[in-house]
Amino acid sequence: MTTAMSTQALERKIDQLRQRFSGRLSVAARNLTSGAAVLVDADQVYPTASTIKIAILVEVFAQAEAGNFDLGRRVRVSDANLVGGSGVLRDLQDGADLSVRDLGTLMMTVSDNTATNLLIDLVGGVAVVNRRMQQDLGLGSVQLHTRIDFDKIGDDVRRFAEACPADLMKLMELLLRGEVVSGAVSGRVVDVMRKQQFMEFVPRYLRVTPWADELKISPRLSVADKPGFLPGTAVDAGALFLPEGVTIAFSVMAHESKDLGQCTSQRRLSPAASSAAGW
């Protein structure tokens, strides 16, 4: 059995990892139950990669609640809309017909880039998403710069979107407290994030069973998150739901890593690292 680390011990451990890391690494996490926080270089702004899709989903659900459109509204996906990179829509036949809700689910669970661009267009563009994040929620560093256009983004991942870990963690805190637009909107965003299928980032270090409901088992913990990845950049933001009602909002951001490959293993925590999960 392991015991929880103190915040100071956890920060020291993170510092040790940062010293060995080939790039830059920052962490922000808060235990919503105890209020304890770990902030390691958390105000530094990083490229977000696909983690910015949390902000896009917030705007989609906010506008649906405001009556701008119905989540059941059908959107036709044509070949002209297709975007490369992650997702499945690019591999479907021309003319797929999906609801707004389905596009949001695809954007989050398999990080579908085509769905992402369709939703950015639906809500009114990049500036609308940024206004929600920066003006309405006070998350000044969270900024979507462009639709997904790899020619425009080029070799600088910052050209897509940026944020600091502290603001991404705060966004998760607000969602978990039901304070993003409304309790209903916040809850819908978190529910979709719970369906995440990419388990190679924070969840890979934990004993997470994504299909616990289907298997009718009670997992020790569960995760709602949205990872993002581009060569040399890895980001994850979300929430850990631990036993006894403990909830942790977190954001981990890494950039300029010499390791350009995506993590694919399902490694588990060592006993020492596992104890940090109880923090």
N, C-alpha and C positions, 0 to 999 in steps of 0.2 A: 504494500500500500504506500502511496506517495502522499506528501502533504503539499499544501499550496505554498508558492513562493511569495515573499513580500514584494512590493512594487520595486524596492531598491535592488533586491537580488535579481529580479527579472530584468530591470534596466541594465544591470551589470552584464547579465548573460547576453542580452541583445548587443551591447557594446562589443563584447568578445566576438560575436558573429560578424559584426560590421568590420572589425579589424581584419578578419580573414577574407572578407568578401571582395571580389575584384572590382565592383562598382560602388554606387552609392545606395544606401539603404536607410529608410526611415519608418518609424512605427508610431501609431497612435491607437490606444485602446482604453476603454473605460468600462468598469464593472458597474452596470446600472443599478445593481442591488446595493453595493457598498459605497459607491461613488469613487472608489480608488481608480486612479488613472496612471497609465504609462505613456509618456510622451518622449520619444527619442528623435530629435531633429524633426519634429512633426510639422513645423511651419515652412519647411522647404517645399517649393513647388516642383512637381514632377509631371512628365507626360502620363496620362491615365490609361492609354490604350482603351480597351472596350469597357472598362469600369465606368466610364462616363455614361454608359447606357442606363445606369440607375436614374440619372437626372432626366433622361429622355422619357423613361417610363413614368416618372413622377408627373411630368408635364402631360403625358397622354391621359393618365387617370384623372388629373386635375381638370382638364378640359372636358372630359366625359362627364364628370360630376357637375360641371357648370352648364352642361346641356349643349355644348358646341357640336358634339356628335355622339352617337351611341356606340358602345363597345362592340355591339353586334353588327355594325355597319360593314358591308362587304367591300373589299379592296381587291382589284384585279392586278395580278402580277404579270407584267409582260417582259419579253426579252430585253426591252429598252431599259427596264428598271434594275436589271441584274448587276450585282456587285461581286467581285471576287473576294477571296478570303473565307472566313468562317461562315458556317450556316449551311442550310439545305435547300433554300429556295432556288438557288442558282442551278441546282441539279434537277429541278422539276420541269415538266413540260410548260411551254408558253400558255398563259391564260389561267394559271392557278387562281382560285377565288377564295380569299381568307377574310375572316373578321378582323377588326382592329385588335380585339382581345387576343386572337391567335398570333397576330404579328408581334404583339408585345411579349407573348410567351416565347416565341421563337427567338426574338432579340435577346432575351435574358437567359434562356435555358441552353441554347446552342450558339449564342452570340451571333445570330444571323445578321450579316451586314446589309443584305437587301431589305430585310424587314426594318432595320434601323433607319435607312434612308427614307423609306416610305413613311415611317412615323414622324421623322423630322419634318418632312414636307406637310404631313397632315396637320401638325400642331402650329405651323406657320413659320418654321425655319429656326435657324441656329439662335438668333437673337431672342426669340421667345423663351427657349430653354434657359438661356443665360439670365434673363430677367427674373425668372422664377428662382433660380439658385442664388443669385447675387442680391437682388433687391428684396424679394419676398422672404427668403430664408436667411439672408445675411451671410452667405457662404461665398465670400469675395473671390477666393482663388479658383472656384469651380467654374471652368469655362470651356465650352465646346466651340472650337474655332471653325469647323467646316463639316459638311456632310462627308461621308466616307468616300474619298476620291484619292486613290493611291498615287495617281499622277501628281495631284496637288500636294499631298503629304510628302511624297518623295522620300528622301533619306533622313528626314527630321520628324520623328514621331510627335514632337511637341506641336506640330502644325495641325494635328487632329484635335487634341483636347489636353487640358492641364488641370491640376488641383494639388493641394497639399494634403498630407495624411490627416491633419487635425480637422480640416473641413469635411473630408469624406467620412471620418468618424462621427463628426457632429451631425451630418446628414443621416447617418444610420441611427444615431440617438433620437433625433426628431421623429424618424419613421417608427422606431420602436415605442416611443411615447405617444404615438398617434397625433403628432403635432405638425405634420406636413399636410397642409390644406385642411384635412379632417381626419378623424379616426378611420373612416371608411377608406379614404384614399391611401393613407399610410398602411393600413392593413392589407390592401390589395397588392401594393408594391412588395411588401415583405412576403406575402403568400407566393407570389411568382418567384421571388428570389429563393425560396425554399426548394423550388423544383430544379435548381441548377444541376446540370449534368456534367460539367467539367469539374472533376474532383482533384485536379493535379496541384492545386495551390494550397491554401490553408487547410482544407479538409483532409488532404493526404497525410497530414501529420497527426490526425486524430482518429479515434475509433467511431467514424461516422458511417451509418448504414442508410444510404439514400432511399432505399425501398422498404423502410421499416413498416410503413402503413400496409403495403401490399403483403409483407411477410407476417404481419400481425405480431410484431415484437415491439418492445419498449426500449428504444436506444438510450444509452447513457447520455448522449448529447446529440444535438442536431445543429445544422448550419443553414443560414440563409445568406448567400453571398453572390457577388458578381466579379469574377476575375477578368483581367485583361492582359494580353500578351502581344508584344512585338519584339523582334530580335534585340536582345540586350535590355529589354524592359519587361518587368513583371509587376503586376498590381493586383491586390485583392482587397475588397471592402465588404463588410457584412456584419453578421451577428452570430455569436455562439450561444446556444441555449443549453445550459448545463443543468445537472440535477439540482433539486431543491429550489427551482425557480430562479437560478442565477442566470443573468443575461449579460453578455459582453459585446459591446459595439467595437469594431476594430477597422483599421486600415493599415495595410503594409504596402510600401511602394519601393521598388528597386529600379535603378536605371544605370546605364553605362556598364553593364556586366559584360565580361568577356565570354561568358557562357551564352551562346546565341541560340541554344536548343531549348525546346519546351520540355518542362518536367513531365514525365509520363509514368513514373513509378508510383506505387501505392505504399510507400514506406510508412512505418509507424514510429511514433515517438519513442525515444529512449526513456528510461525511468526518470532521468533528471529533467528532460524537456517535458515529459508528460505531466510533471508536477506543476509546470507553469500553466497548464490548461485549467488547473483548479483555482488559479488566482482570481 
